[in-house]
Amino acid sequence: MTSEHPGVTRFRAAHAERGGTGEVVILPDAAHTAVLAAAALGCEVGAIANSLLFEADGHPVLVLTSGAHRVDTEAVATRIGTGPLRRASPDLVRAATGQVIGGVSPLGHPAPVPTYVDSWLRRHPRVWAAAGHPAAVFSTDADELLAMTGAREIDVDRPSAQHRT
């Protein structure tokens, strides 16, 4: 008998508490990158919701971005109205989320963390995000992810011609 990792157990409780409907999948190996997760799940890299923790003005900020994007920290800081965003240290990641880099879920943190969701995740009817451990993921969609996290939807990259209307 194998026991579930405590991070996954905490995630499952938070997911159920928030009415999550997606499936939790335990991968055979840790998937520390969007490319590895997409390969393991048989989906597009853009359907992976990377959980990236930053520090801004001395506080953690969580950005859930499409695996096909790189976060433009300057543009995001401007959009969310903070000082510069810096990649969080592993210690801050663990303190703010109770999880380790590569397994940070959007739910189940010791205290609320301001969260922002990449609008490009809407391009995928089903997205996958970490579920509290580098080998655990769950399925959801952009609307459910926003509802469960209380996040604000933003563009995470620089404005380009394809974003202009």
Disulfide bonds with the S-S distance in Angstrom:
none
